[in-house]
Amino acid sequence: MNSNTPDIPEHGGDVIFSVNGTSSDLEELSNGSLDYSNLLASLRKRTIVSDEVVEPGTLNVLSAKYESLDYDTCENHLLLDEERKKGTRCLIKKNLQRWLVFLLIGVCTALIACAIDISIEQLSEIKYATLSKCVDKFIVEGKLYIPYFMYVCFNIVPVFIGASLVAFVEPIAAGSGIPQVKCYLNGVKVPQVVRIKTLVVKSVGVVLSVVGGLAGGKEGPMIHSGAVVAAGISQGKSTTFNVDFSIFKHFREDHEKRDFVSGGAAAGVSAAFGAPVGGVLFSLEEGTSFWNQSLTWRTFFASVISTFTLNVVLSTYHGVPGNLNYPGLLNLGQFEKFSYQIYELPFFILLGSFGGLLGALWNFLNYKLSVWRIRYIRNKWLKVTEACLIAAITATAGFLMMFLIDDCKPLGQDPTKFPTQMYCGDGEYNVLASIWFQTPEASVRSLFHDPPNTHNALSLSVFVVVYFLLSCATFGLACSIGLFIPTLLTGAAWGRLVAVGLLQLFPNATALVHPGKYALIGAAAQLGGVVRMTISLTVIIMETTGNISFALPLILTLIAAKWTGDFFNEGIYDTHIQLNGVPLLPWEPPPFVHNVYASEVMSHPVVTLRTIDKVGHIVELLHLTTYNGFPVVDPPVRDEHGRPTYGRLRGLILRSQLIVILQRRLFNETCDSWENVSSSIFRDEYPRYPTIDEVFISNEDKMYTVDLRPFMNPSPYSVLHSTSLSRMFRLFRALGLRHLPIVNDSNEVVGMVTRKDLARYRVCRHQGKMYVDELLISKEL
Amino acid sequence: MVIVMMKLLLICFIIVVSVCFTSTEVNEAKVNCTELNNNLANAIASFSKCAITYSRPIKLCEQCVNEYIDVSNGYQNMSASKDEDGVCLDGYIHLDNLEILETLYGNANELWNRANCDKCFQMDNGTLTNVSSVETTTFNVLFTNLTDCIKQPDVNATTVCQNCAKQYNELNKFYIAISYENRGGVCMDVVDVMNGTRGYWSSNCCKFRHRNELGFIISTVFISLLTILFYILTKVCSQKRAPVILKQTRFSGSFCNSAS
């Protein structure tokens, strides 16, 4: 669904074409017209590639392959014509269709979530029931290696299939997908992120990875799936399957699609956690540029529909139709009532800081491992092998823990699905086996809700350490798997450990030291320390546990975790975004940049087109450059010294529009044979426009001329060369711009600013220092 | 006009209802509610005494079943009988928020139900009898077999595991089977006996579960080493890659270039 050749940087992304292949073209061009000499000089300058190289895996390099979405509507004559002709009826129809699409997004996201959930449950039930039986059968014979190898195989086989799917079919489906969705909502066109292929690989991959026993969850992938569903449904066609349902044609543009994707991500969160409000806040916190009231309302609608549909389907599946007790995939269960005292709040803050420390450590380790993967594990087969090895290590760690720690509890007191005896007496089960022989999600639930004294301190502390390291190694593998659950699990385990310790210190405080409460605080602190989300995380945890009165402790914990973690490094999603070199624009412009002016930031000689230009010239330009937006200017005049001036800004035209014009031969000389030219000609090609090489232009055609005025955006946002960086930043962030022409006092185009020019200025604020970093750009990242 | 009609209808209705009620009351035999209440009090008292007496080891179901039946009959009598003031039970419950009768009766009832005692006895048309159920009798037979075996003179702590394994396994299997059938829970008497037996058995015989697991340990070490080796090899075997930095073209740069 998402389109475009990935390696075309936009204007300002700079220097992609090589000199060698195109020098003859350049000369040809310069012979044809003297006026272009200026332009050619500028093109030549841009071909300089510096000798500098960087080590792969650094945080301060942007990749040139990412482009922006065209969030800004192009108000050309065709659009005005369309509006005049269709009138209010069309507008009302469009609005109604929007609601319908949001309804469908909610329903479909929930159905996919159900399918994932049910498959995981069925498959893991078979797996763990078999394992539990086998362990008890072979342990008396002294052949523990048989169930051990079975465990390893049960882990490796699904993970192998899942990882191969991800590595060979769709690499973008790796990981949780939240960083990718975040980038997309921020306005970055991440190649292939919202394609149907990605959805299939993601959903199948997450089932296989979770069944494979990896330390991960299905929540992050659910959010990504929601985003893909939204992007797919809203277009009413699939380029992959080459079907066009001829519906929702008005939504075939980046602006509408991004709005729908924000709804889809929210529906995904809502299905994953049963948290509709959290979903809305998630897409608001992570993506949307500004508070759009009607979009928020529709997003909320999609979220609620999603959790409702999931609830209906899952309650039917569990045999209690109509008993709506399954609002989300991650069901943390209702807590029995617990209270907190004011004097506990400082302690919660302390726990939050501790979570921040652990989170920062987790991020640091994962960052180091990711760098290792970027540098040394690039081969696809190596990636698959690595995933399989981690799956085997997971089984090994789990089995060794059961083997070495005899933590036995009598049967029948706690809800254990597959009690395994191991070395315990008859009528007892091994607690660690019961934790490992279930999905991680069920383990979180038992840590939150099991009565006090279920887990002893030794098994909990070993579990914390092992799971901390395992989840760290798992995130970033070539498997579609998220980090919410393992992080929650680690946090819940050490939170429970704290409760056990407190009970030792204050044996009388049993009413106050509720292990579930501390497990919740620990989980929130750990998660906050790793992902550093604030609003949406608080609301998601509040909604999944159904405990509103506990909001203040949660907020304090999360603030403490975020501040402590931010002292050391970035959140894990941001770290991965930076490793990929995505030009993400944060909420606020960097500080201390009011004295940086547009004239310093912009890329200087601008490749411009004239209002009426030769076809041959346009074709050459498209071949030569990789820019995606061209300012349209009046033909330059010469000043009193005979030097040509810059052209006066008349409008802005996109590469995609030029290609459609060329493809449909909308030339001045052929205007008799034009067929119904309207706005829809651009929407029909969306989202995958042909490249210039795929458009055939005969030599005869090259002599024709094109009038760009009806097609271009006649009033692009433009700013004076003396505008400060922070002003431009706010313009970009709030309006979702892609190209910003910079003009001088007489409205002549002197430069162009794009997302990468702004994202290059990144603020760093760690270890008490704060400075603005200027990033480098590389196309090979 | 309408209002008058309505009033008339209402009066008729009241008359009919009161006639009906008085006619039924006449048929009822006279009962003494105080007496019934005393009976219930005695029943609850003897049930409580019995329960506490047989709390360890738990023999609640077996020993107190008659007392429990008395309690539940007493309560039913009170709710079924009437004197001139109405149903007997209504004179004692829902009148204040202390609810003495309801609380104590509820306690007895809850204790019985939490112990799943109903499972120990046969039911007759939904009412509890004091006849042991088939499951309980079978279990008791198997348990007696085991205790007989353990009590044999030639059996001591070291030989019990070999000699009585057959009896123990039979008992254990049967117990697992009935606990699988009764998902809600097995009768507490049985559970307690079984817990005690298993505890005794495990403390003596479970060390035989521990065996030499060298094969297992070697395989875990092998897989761990394989992973470490993988990471080291990836570093050794991969070629280095160096992305090239692109140079930006800037306004200030254009002056330098044109000057040179």
Interface residues (C-beta under 8 A of the other chain):
Chain A: D14 V15 S42 K45 R46 I48 V49 S50 D51 E52 V53 V54 E55 P56 V61 A64 I139 V140 E141 G142 K143 L144 Y145 Y148 F149 V152 W372 R375 Y376 I377 R378 N379 L382 T385 E386 L389 I390 A392 I393 T396 F399 L400 F403 P410 G412 Y423 C424 G425 D426 G427 E428 S599 E600 M602 S603 H604 P605 V750 G751 L776 I777 S778 K779 E780 L781
Chain B: N172 S179 G185 V191 M194 N195 R198 G199 W201 S202 S203 C206 F208 R209 H210 R211 N212 E213 G215 F216 S219 T220 I223 S224 L226 T227 F230 Y231 T234 K235 S238 K240 R241 A242 P243 V244 I245 L246 K247 Q248 T249 R250 F251 S252 G253 S254 N257
